């Protein structure tokens, strides 16, 4: 590994998400999770007649 002492290499790395979660984002994620679970569990249950 090469070490650099230059100022341009001293950037702070941030990973996403960089902002806080808003209630809108949480609500959309919850709805997507519920729809996904309905598809994953609903289709097989409907296929076997429950």
PEJOZI-V511563 format. One record per run of one state. SS is the DSSP state (H for helix, E for strand, L for the rest). FROM is the first residue (numbers start at 1). TO is the last residue. If there is no record, write none. Layout:
ss=(SS SS)
from=(FROM FROM)
to=(TO TO)
This chain:
ss=(L H L H L)
from=(1 7 10 23 48)
to=(6 9 22 47 50)
